[in-house]
Amino acid sequence: MGSAMAQHLLSDGWTVHVHDLDQSRCDALAALGATSHPGAAAAAASAKTCIVCVVTAEQACDVVFGAGGVGAAMALGSCVVLCPTMAPQEVHDIAERLRPLGIFCVDAPMSGGPARARDGSMSLMVACPDMVFERQRPLLQTLSSRLFRISERPGDGARTKLVNNLAAGINLVAAAEVLVMAGRMGLDATRTLQVIEQSSGQSWIGSERMRRAIAGDLAPRAHMSLLEKDTRLAVQAALAAGFQGPLGASARDVFAKASAAGLADADDAALLQWLQQSE
């Protein structure tokens, strides 16, 4: 996602400095006009805004506050945009740690996948003070044609993203379950999915993942471990708010079991084959 976002910014004429643990990604972006740096601090030193695009809160904290982190390198009044899916409290804590450094924080989890990040059509769920939002609006609108202004409270972007991703996880488990059910009833999976896609059971993630699973296309796009993490964080956030729904924990457990069975690094579309073998 980060590489795709950088590509889109470059295509729109933005000046982009990059750092990644995978040097080949930096080299590919440098070939497109980005300036590659050996560390996060060097990439952020001359930047007004630093976009952090990693997987976990631990990685985000390391990029921002660790040795060679961007927090010590950026100027007063600069801004860190947090794009990973994290627990709301983790986002809040990072924003509070940045405050004494004179650095603003934008809570901006993303959704849509690399293709949408590359063409600027992904979703961003943004929570930050109004003044910060207005300063960052041109950048955010370049990155996302689906820009959602959630609130002024860092952490609310994360809450919104977890709500969305729990719905995605539930829908994906449901799509895989009913196609396994259809197979056991002697129905053709492709025809069944075609009916679902044109009827009340349709969901975007169910259609996209199950089409690929039926075709045997399981090249990793979104690892199983991501929805394992996100559904776990979503259920935790629900419990913290005093709510326990009937489906969230079940979906969380499905992704946890599939990951524990060796599919953590597999594409989450592999859920179909795992359920077929498990039943």
C-alpha positions as CSV (number, residue, x, y, z in Angstrom):
1,M,0.0,0.0,0.0
2,G,2.8,2.4,0.9
3,S,4.6,1.8,-2.4
4,A,1.4,2.3,-4.3
5,M,0.6,5.5,-2.5
6,A,4.1,6.8,-3.3
7,Q,3.6,5.9,-7.0
8,H,0.4,7.9,-7.1
9,L,1.9,10.9,-5.4
10,L,4.8,10.9,-7.9
11,S,2.5,10.6,-10.8
12,D,0.7,13.7,-9.5
13,G,3.8,15.8,-9.2
14,W,4.5,15.6,-5.5
15,T,8.0,15.5,-4.1
16,V,8.4,12.1,-2.4
17,H,11.1,10.8,-0.1
18,V,11.0,7.1,0.8
19,H,12.4,4.5,3.1
20,D,11.6,0.8,3.3
21,L,13.2,-2.2,4.9
22,D,13.0,-3.8,1.4
23,Q,15.5,-1.8,-0.6
24,S,14.1,-3.1,-3.9
25,R,10.9,-1.2,-3.2
26,C,12.9,2.0,-2.7
27,D,14.9,1.4,-5.9
28,A,11.7,0.9,-7.8
29,L,10.3,4.2,-6.5
30,A,13.6,6.0,-7.1
31,A,13.3,4.9,-10.8
32,L,10.0,6.8,-10.8
33,G,11.5,10.0,-9.3
34,A,11.4,9.5,-5.6
35,T,14.4,10.1,-3.4
36,S,15.5,7.0,-1.5
37,H,17.0,7.2,2.0
38,P,18.8,4.5,4.1
39,G,16.7,5.3,7.2
40,A,13.3,6.7,8.2
41,A,14.8,9.8,9.9
42,A,16.7,10.8,6.8
43,A,13.5,10.4,4.6
44,A,11.5,12.6,7.0
45,A,14.2,15.2,7.8
46,S,13.2,17.7,5.1
47,A,9.5,16.7,4.9
48,K,6.6,18.6,6.1
49,T,4.5,15.4,6.3
50,C,5.5,11.8,6.9
51,I,3.2,9.0,5.9
52,V,3.7,5.9,8.0
53,C,2.5,2.8,6.2
54,V,3.3,-0.4,8.1
55,V,1.3,-3.3,9.5
56,T,1.3,-3.1,13.3
57,A,1.3,-0.5,16.1
58,E,4.7,-1.8,17.2
59,Q,6.2,-1.1,13.8
60,A,4.6,2.3,13.7
61,C,6.1,3.2,17.1
62,D,9.5,2.0,15.9
63,V,9.3,4.1,12.8
64,V,8.2,7.2,14.8
65,F,10.0,6.9,18.1
66,G,12.7,4.2,17.7
67,A,16.4,4.6,16.9
68,G,16.5,6.6,13.7
69,G,12.8,7.4,14.0
70,V,11.1,10.3,12.3
71,G,9.9,11.9,15.5
72,A,13.4,13.2,16.3
73,A,14.1,14.3,12.8
74,M,11.0,16.4,11.8
75,A,10.6,20.1,12.3
76,L,8.2,21.9,14.6
77,G,4.8,22.0,13.0
78,S,5.3,19.1,10.8
79,C,2.9,16.1,10.6
80,V,2.8,12.4,10.9
81,V,0.0,10.6,9.0
82,L,-0.7,7.1,10.5
83,C,-2.2,4.7,8.0
84,P,-1.9,1.3,9.7
85,T,-4.9,-0.5,11.3
86,M,-4.3,-0.2,15.0
87,A,-6.2,-0.1,18.3
88,P,-7.7,3.3,19.0
89,Q,-5.7,3.6,22.2
90,E,-2.5,3.0,20.3
91,V,-3.2,5.8,17.9
92,H,-4.1,8.1,20.8
93,D,-0.9,7.3,22.6
94,I,1.3,8.0,19.5
95,A,-0.5,11.3,19.0
96,E,0.1,12.2,22.7
97,R,3.8,11.3,22.4
98,L,4.2,13.5,19.3
99,R,2.5,16.5,20.9
100,P,5.5,17.6,23.1
101,L,7.7,17.3,20.0
102,G,5.6,19.9,18.3
103,I,4.5,17.4,15.7
104,F,0.9,16.9,14.7
105,C,-0.7,13.5,14.1
106,V,-3.4,12.5,11.6
107,D,-5.2,9.3,12.3
108,A,-5.9,8.0,8.7
109,P,-6.3,4.3,8.3
110,M,-6.7,3.2,4.7
111,S,-8.8,0.7,2.9
112,G,-9.0,-0.5,-0.7
113,G,-5.9,-2.4,-1.5
114,P,-2.8,-1.6,-3.6
115,A,-4.6,-1.1,-6.9
116,R,-6.9,1.6,-5.4
117,A,-3.9,3.2,-3.6
118,R,-2.1,3.4,-6.9
119,D,-4.9,5.2,-8.7
120,G,-5.9,7.4,-5.8
121,S,-9.3,5.8,-5.3
122,M,-8.7,4.2,-1.9
123,S,-10.6,5.2,1.3
124,L,-9.1,7.2,4.1
125,M,-10.9,7.6,7.5
126,V,-9.4,10.7,9.0
127,A,-9.5,11.9,12.6
128,C,-7.5,15.0,13.6
129,P,-8.0,18.6,14.7
130,D,-9.7,20.8,12.0
131,M,-6.7,23.0,11.6
132,V,-4.5,20.0,10.9
133,F,-7.0,18.6,8.5
134,E,-7.1,21.8,6.5
135,R,-3.4,21.9,6.2
136,Q,-3.2,18.3,5.1
137,R,-6.3,18.4,2.9
138,P,-4.5,18.7,-0.5
139,L,-2.3,15.7,0.3
140,L,-5.2,13.6,1.6
141,Q,-7.4,14.5,-1.3
142,T,-4.6,13.4,-3.7
143,L,-4.2,10.1,-2.0
144,S,-8.0,9.4,-1.7
145,S,-11.0,10.1,-3.7
146,R,-13.0,8.6,-0.8
147,L,-11.9,10.8,2.0
148,F,-14.0,10.5,5.1
149,R,-13.7,13.2,7.8
150,I,-14.6,11.2,11.0
151,S,-13.8,13.6,13.9
152,E,-11.2,15.7,15.6
153,R,-10.3,12.9,18.0
154,P,-7.3,10.7,17.1
155,G,-8.4,7.2,17.5
156,D,-11.8,7.6,15.8
157,G,-10.3,6.8,12.5
158,A,-9.0,3.6,13.9
159,R,-12.4,2.9,15.5
160,T,-14.1,3.4,12.1
161,K,-11.6,1.2,10.3
162,L,-12.0,-1.6,12.8
163,V,-15.8,-1.5,12.4
164,N,-15.3,-1.7,8.6
165,N,-12.8,-4.5,8.8
166,L,-14.9,-6.5,11.2
167,A,-17.7,-6.3,8.7
168,A,-15.3,-7.4,5.9
169,G,-14.1,-10.3,8.0
170,I,-17.7,-11.5,8.8
171,N,-18.7,-11.2,5.1
172,L,-15.6,-13.1,4.0
173,V,-16.2,-16.0,6.4
174,A,-19.9,-16.0,5.4
175,A,-19.1,-16.1,1.7
176,A,-16.6,-19.0,2.1
177,E,-19.0,-20.9,4.4
178,V,-22.0,-20.7,2.0
179,L,-19.9,-21.8,-1.0
180,V,-18.7,-24.8,1.0
181,M,-22.3,-25.5,1.9
182,A,-23.3,-25.2,-1.8
183,G,-20.6,-27.7,-2.8
184,R,-21.8,-30.2,-0.2
185,M,-25.3,-29.8,-1.7
186,G,-24.0,-30.6,-5.1
187,L,-24.2,-27.1,-6.5
188,D,-21.6,-25.5,-8.9
189,A,-19.6,-22.9,-7.0
190,T,-19.2,-20.5,-9.9
191,R,-22.9,-20.5,-10.7
192,T,-23.8,-20.1,-7.0
193,L,-21.5,-17.2,-6.6
194,Q,-23.0,-15.6,-9.7
195,V,-26.4,-15.8,-8.1
196,I,-25.1,-14.4,-4.8
197,E,-23.4,-11.5,-6.6
198,Q,-26.8,-10.4,-8.2
199,S,-28.9,-11.1,-5.1
200,S,-29.2,-10.1,-1.4
201,G,-26.2,-12.0,-0.3
202,Q,-23.7,-10.0,-2.3
203,S,-20.6,-8.4,-0.6
204,W,-17.6,-6.9,-2.4
205,I,-15.0,-8.9,-0.4
206,G,-17.0,-12.1,-0.8
207,S,-17.2,-11.7,-4.5
208,E,-13.6,-10.6,-5.0
209,R,-12.0,-13.3,-2.8
210,M,-14.3,-16.2,-3.8
211,R,-13.9,-15.6,-7.5
212,R,-10.2,-15.9,-7.1
213,A,-10.4,-18.9,-4.7
214,I,-12.7,-20.8,-7.1
215,A,-10.2,-20.1,-9.9
216,G,-7.3,-21.3,-7.7
217,D,-5.7,-17.8,-7.8
218,L,-4.3,-17.6,-4.3
219,A,-1.3,-15.4,-4.9
220,P,-1.0,-13.3,-1.7
221,R,-2.6,-9.9,-2.0
222,A,-3.9,-9.5,1.6
223,H,-2.4,-12.0,4.1
224,M,-4.7,-14.0,6.4
225,S,-2.8,-12.6,9.3
226,L,-4.1,-9.1,8.5
227,L,-7.8,-10.0,9.1
228,E,-6.7,-12.1,12.0
229,K,-5.2,-9.0,13.6
230,D,-8.0,-6.6,12.5
231,T,-10.9,-8.8,13.7
232,R,-9.1,-9.4,17.0
233,L,-8.6,-5.6,17.5
234,A,-12.2,-4.9,16.5
235,V,-13.6,-7.3,19.0
236,Q,-11.3,-5.8,21.7
237,A,-12.6,-2.3,20.8
238,A,-16.2,-3.5,21.0
239,L,-15.6,-5.0,24.4
240,A,-13.9,-1.8,25.6
241,A,-17.1,0.0,24.5
242,G,-19.3,-2.4,26.4
243,F,-20.6,-4.3,23.4
244,Q,-20.4,-8.0,22.5
245,G,-22.1,-8.9,19.2
246,P,-23.1,-12.4,18.0
247,L,-20.8,-12.6,15.0
248,G,-17.5,-10.7,15.5
249,A,-15.9,-13.2,17.9
250,S,-16.8,-16.1,15.6
251,A,-15.2,-14.4,12.6
252,R,-12.1,-13.6,14.7
253,D,-11.8,-17.2,15.8
254,V,-12.0,-18.5,12.2
255,F,-9.1,-16.3,11.0
256,A,-7.1,-17.2,14.1
257,K,-7.6,-20.9,13.5
258,A,-6.8,-20.6,9.8
259,S,-3.6,-18.7,10.6
260,A,-2.6,-21.2,13.2
261,A,-3.1,-24.0,10.6
262,G,-0.3,-22.5,8.6
263,L,-2.2,-19.9,6.5
264,A,-1.0,-16.8,8.2
265,D,1.0,-15.7,5.2
266,A,-1.5,-17.0,2.6
267,D,-4.0,-14.8,0.8
268,D,-7.2,-14.6,2.8
269,A,-9.1,-16.0,-0.1
270,A,-7.6,-19.3,0.9
271,L,-10.3,-19.4,3.6
272,L,-12.5,-21.3,1.1
273,Q,-10.1,-24.2,0.7
274,W,-9.4,-24.3,4.5
275,L,-13.1,-24.5,5.3
276,Q,-13.5,-27.2,2.6
277,Q,-10.7,-29.3,4.2
278,S,-11.9,-28.6,7.8
279,E,-15.4,-29.7,7.5
